[in-house]
Amino acid sequence: MNKAITDGIVFQPLPFAAGLSVWSSGDGTPGSDTYATSGTGVFVPSDQDFGGALEVQKTETVQRLRYMAETPLLPGTYLRITARVKAIAGPLPAVRIAGFAGRAGGGAASVPTTTGPQVQLTSYGTVVEVAAIVGTGDRTGVDLVWQDAIYGHFGLDLVGESGGLVRIDDIEIEDYTVAFLRDLISMVDVRDYGAMGDGVTDDSVAFEAADTAARGREILVPRGVYHLADDVSIQSKIRFEGTVTQPAQKRLILQNGYNLRKYVEAFGDEELAFKKAYQALLNFSDHESLDMGGIRVTLTEPLDMQACDPTRTVYATRRVVRNGQFQPANTTAWDTHVVTSPASYALSSEKRLSNVTNIANIPVGSLVTGSGVGREVYVTSVNVGARTLELSQPLYDAVGTQTFTFRRFKYLVDFSGYDDLAQFVLDDIEFQCAGLASGDAAQGSRHYIARARLSGHDD
């Protein structure tokens, strides 16, 4: 009788009464020896405990029994293989569920183990049941974690001294997935699609596979640390009980319910979460704005906005960051960087300083002061090889050579890494500078708009 049918798939093997030609004494692959011809097995039609049973004469240290049909392994599905055995005579073996893990093309898949828990038989005539659970997810209770397998040849092993005689009841394979499902199947667990959550294994493909399978259901990321080594885009709702890690240049796009709080749940750190959420804002067309949800993000260092998505130095599509707060942690990262250096100025190049000494130590965005400089003159670019600096505006009366002072203030939010940033808005953002940091910098970004509140600003 079929014990489980999933999407029209029958997992249950044929009974021994149907013939032993589909039961292999090898690994179960095509061409392996069967118990119909091996001479070590015989069908017993009327056993008092089993009805029909396979009687096996143990002739090898590990005597194998495998069903030769390919039992499919579907992502998110768990199978329970059960066997009942009893010793009749001779040395008492141990028994365990085992199988051959198959991959596309018929070869052996790479799996951690092909055998389940082992049980020692201790007496004659006593029925002992052994079982093992196999699936693609590394879940508690799963004995055979076969992420790379697409099918199996399942059965059992008799282990130990040769010479014993054992009878085996019809082996059962049933869909056991319900034991691992939450909330009446309203969730899709990323572990069911191969995610490990060990902080090392790349779980990117598993996250994408879970999203494909969700079909309107919510994705669950259980406790653990899930490493995403590649770009990942999730269309479904997603719940994070665990956290994720990801290289700075890779993107996590959460399309459903996009906001900063969801990224905080994902990354477990508000500063990193904002960087990744901002990166997603620039790289998904359906996201027009990032709602910070009133979250106050404490920054350990100036927030280099261009470095959040290092592939872009120019951006000219309307985007908004709104409804949040930034404050600095009390660290030396906010100390103003000061450099003094001789340089020359000529009216023929009214926005350039040349022959600049110590130029490599002068950062873009530095405020320039000196005789005849005027107010609010900043460094917009640096050419170390030519020893020249470009300025945001001409100097007032500084022709000749003199020593200039360059002060690079440390801004909470710094856009100066962009060559050009257009149509970008900070709306209802509070910069709580705490006497440590400056508010925001956008030198070199021509169309930057800010509607923000500053508190504790000291520059």
N, C-alpha and C positions, 0 to 999 in steps of 0.2 A: 504493500500500500504506500502511495506517495505520502511522505511526512511533511513536505514543504514545497509550495509552488510560489515562486516570486517572478512576476512579469512573464508568466508562462513557462518558467524553467523548472524542471523536475530535478531535485538534488538527490533524492533517495536512490541508492543502488538497487540493482535487481537482486532478488533473493537467491540463495545458493541453489534452491530447487529449480531455478530456471536454467541451470547449467554452470559448470565451473570454468568454461572457456573464456569468461570475462573477468576471471579472478587470477591475477598474476602472482607468481612466487618470486618475481623480480621487482622492478620499480613501477610496473604498471604501464610503461610506454609500449607503443606498438612493436610487436616482435619479441617481447619478453616472454619467458616460459609461463605457462598457466597450470593451474591445479588439475585441469582436465587431462594433461599429458605428463605431469611431473612424476606421478606415482607416489607422491607424499601426501595426497589429500583425497578424501572420499566423502560423498554426500551421505549423511545418515538421515533417513526420512522420519524417524520416530524416536527422537530423544525425549526423555521424560520431562526435562526442564525447558527445552527449546522448541520442541516439535521437530522441524527439519533443522539440521546443523551440518557444518563442515567439520570433519574430523581430520586433524593435521598431525602427521608424524614429524617431530622436530628433528631435522638432520643437519642444521647449521647453527652456529652460535647466535646469529640473528636470523631467525626465520621470518620472512616477510610475506604479507598478504596485502595486495593492492587491487582496488577496483580499476579496471582498464578504461572505463569511460571517463572523459574529461569533465570533472565537476567544476562549473564556472565560479570564479570569485569576482563578485561585483563590488565596486567601490561603495563603502557604507554598509555592506552586508556582512553579517557574521554567521558562520556555520558551526554547528555543534555535531561532532562525530562521536558516536557511542558504540561500544562493543561489549557483549557479555560473553565471558569465557569460563571454562572449568577444566581442571586437569583430570585426566582419566587414569593415567599410569605413568611410571618412569619419573625422571627428575622433574622437579617443579620449576617452571620458568617464571620470569617476570613478563608482564605484558604492558604495552603502551600503544596509543594511537600514533600513527606515523603517515607520511605521505611524500609524494614527489611533487615539488613546486614547479609548474610549467610556465613558460613565457611564450610570447608570440613567436611562431616559427617552430615550436616543439622542443626547444632546448630547456635546460634547467635554469630557473630563475635564482637570483642571488637572495637568499633569505637567511635570517639568523639561525634558525633551527628547523628541522623537518620532523621532530619527534615531540610528543607530548609527555606529561607526567607518567612515571613508570610505577606499576603496582606489582608486588611480588605475590604469586600464588603460594599458599601455605598448607593446603590440604586437598585431597581428592574429592571430587563431586560437589564442591562448594562453588556456587556461581559468583563470579566477581565481575563487577562492571567498571570499565574504564572509559574516560571521555576526554575530549580536548576541544577547545574552541579555536577556530581559525578565522582570520579576517585581515583587512588591509590596515587597520588602525591599531596603534599601540595603546590599547585600553586595558584597564585593570580587569583581570580575568581571562584575557586572550592569551592562549598558550603558544599559538603559531602566528606570529606577526609577519604576514607575507605581502609586503607592499609592492614588490616588483612582479608578483605572480598574477596570472590571469585565469589559471585553472589549477586543479590538483588531481592526482591519482591517490585516493585516500584508502586507508585500511589500518592494519596494525602490525606490530613486531612482537615476536616471542623471543625473549632474550635470556641467554644462559646456557647451561650444559645441554648438549644434544641427547636425544633418546626418549624424550617425553612424548606423551600422547595427549592432545588437547582438542576439545570441541568448542566451536565458535558459533554463536547465534548470528542471524542475519544482522549485518552492520547497518546502523541508521545514520543518515545525514539529514539534519533539519536546519531550517532557517531560524537562527537564534537572535536575530537583529533586535527584536523587541526588548531584550534585556539591556540594551545599551542606548535606547532612545529616551529622550526627555520630553516632558510636556506633551504627551500624546502626539508625538511625531511633528510638533510644530517647529522644531529646530533641526538644523544640520550642523553636526559637530565636525570641525576641521580634522580631528584625529581619525575620523572614519575615512578620510581621503588621503591619509598618509602623513599628516603633520605629526612631528615628534615632540615639539615643545621643549627641546633640550638646550636651546640657546646656541646650537652649533649647526645642526642639520638645516639645509635650505628648505623651508616649508612653503616657498612661493607657489609652486605648482599645486600643492595641496589646498592652499587658500583659494586659488582660481577654480580648482575642481569643485570645491564645496560651494562656491558661488554659482557655478553652472548648475549644480544639482538642486540648489535651494528652491527655485521656482516659486518665489513669493514667501517662502519661509525665512525665518531669521537664522543667521549663522551664529554658532556658538564657538568662541575661542576659550577653552577651559584654562584652568590654572597651569602655568608654565611660562617659559620664555621662548617665543617663536621667532626664529631668524628668517627674515625675508631678504634674500641676497639679490633679488631682481625687482623690477617694477611690478606692482600688484594693483589691480583695479577691481573694486568690489561694488557690484550694483545692488546687492541685497542689503537689508538691515543686518547689522552685526552687533553682537554683544561680546565685550571683552571682560573675561574673568582673569585671564592671563595677559601678558604684555608682549609686544613685538620689538625687535631690533631691526635696523635697516641701514645700509650705507648712506652717507649724506647725499650722494648724487642720485640715488634710487627713489622712486616715488610711490607713496601709498595713497591711492585715490579712493576715498570713501564717498560714493555718489549718493547714498541714501541717508538723509539726516546729517548732512555735512555741517559741522560746527567744531569749535575748539574743544569743547568738553569731550566729544567723542575721540579726538586725538589724544587728549590727556589720558583717557581710559586705555587707549591703545599703547602708548609709549611710557606711561607711568611717570612722566616728568613734564612739568608745564613748559619749561623753556624749550626742550626738544620738541614737544608736541606743537608749540606755536611754529617752529621752523618747518616742520613737516606739513602742517596745515596750510601755511603760507605757500609752500612749494606746490601743494595740490591746487591752491587757488589760482595759480598762474598756469596750470597745466590741464585744466578740465574746463571746457567751454561752458558747461551748465552752471558753474559756480561763479556768480557775479560778485559775491561778498562773503567774507568770513566773519561770522558773529562770534565774538569772544565770550558771550554769555555773562558779562560782568566779571569774568575771572581776572584776578590780579596776578600777573606773571612776574616772578622775581628773576632778574637776570644776573648771572654771575660775571658777565662781561658784556661789552657793547654788542648789540645784535646787528650783525652784518647781514642785511636783507638780501643783497646780491648773492652772498655765499650760501643762502638757503637753497637756491637753485642755481648752482654754478655754471650751468650750460647757457644761461641767459645774461647778456650784458645790456640788452635793449629790450624794453617792453612798452607797448603802446596801445594796450587794450584796457578799457575801464575795469578797474577792480577796486573794491572797498574793504577795509578792515575797520570794524566798528565795535563799540560797546565793550570796552575793556580797560585795563590798567596795566602799566608797567612800573616796576620799581627796581632799583639796583640793590644787590647784596653788598654788604660792607666789606669790599675787598680792594686791593690796590689796582685792580684792573681799570678803575675809573680815574686814576691819576692822570692829569694832563701831560701829554708828551711834548716836551719843549726842546727845540734845537735852535742854536744860533749859528749863523753861517754868513761869511762874506759872499756877495753876489753883485752883479753889474746890471744897470738898467739903462735903456736907450729909448728915445722917443720913436725911433724907427720901428721898434717892436714893442708897442706900448702895453701889451699884455704878457710880457715875457721877462724873466730874470735869466741871465746867462752867466757862465763861469761860476756856477754855484758850488762852493766847497761843501763837502760832506753831504752831497745831494741824496745819496741812498738812504739816509736816515730821516728824510723829510717826507712825511706821508701826505697823500692827497687829502684835501679837506682842511689843511692847516690854515689857521688865521695868520696873516702876515702883518707884522708891525715893524716900524722903523721910521726914519726921518722922511717926511713927505709921502708917506704911504696912504694916508686917509683911512676911513672906516670901512670895516666889513670887506676886506680884500682876502680872498681865499686861494689856495693852490688847487687848480682844477686838473692838472696832469703833471707827471714827472718823467723826464727823459734822462735816465742815468748816464747813458753813453754820451749824449751831447752836452750833459751838465746844464740843462735848461729846465725851467719851471714855467708852466702856463698859469696865468692869473685870471681871476673872475672879472676883473675890471682894471683899467689903466691906473697907474700911480699918479699922485698929485704933483709932487716936486721932488723926485728922487733920482734924477739923472746922475750917472756916475757909479762908483763902487762904494758900498758901505756894508756894515754887518746888520743883517736882518734877523728878527726873531720869528720863529715859526711855532705856533702853539696848536697842537691837535687836541681839541677837546674830545672827551669820551661821551658819545651820545647813546642814550638808551636804544634808540632805533636809528640805524645808520644806512642811508640809501646811496652813499657816495661811491659805492663800487659799480654803479650803473653808468654806462656811457650816456644813456638817455632813458628816462622813465616818464611815460606820458599817461595822463588820465587816471592817475592813482590817487585814492582818497583815504585819509584817516579820519573817521567820523566818530565823534563822541569818545575819544580816547584820552585817558588821563595819564600824564607822565608825572609820577611821584618821584622827583629827582633826589629828594632827601639830602640836598647839599652835597651830593657826591657826583652826580652826572648831569649832562645837558639833555635837552629834550629830544630833538631829532635833527638829522642832517640830510640834506638832499643836494649838496653841491654836485654839479654836473647833470642833474636831472631837471629838465626844463619845465615839465608840466606836472609838477607834484603839488597836490592840494592837501592841506591839513586843517581839520577842524578838531582841535585838541585843547586840553586844559593842562597847564603846567603847575606843579606845586613843588616848592623846595628848589626851584631852579636858581643856580648861582652863577651863571655865565651870561 
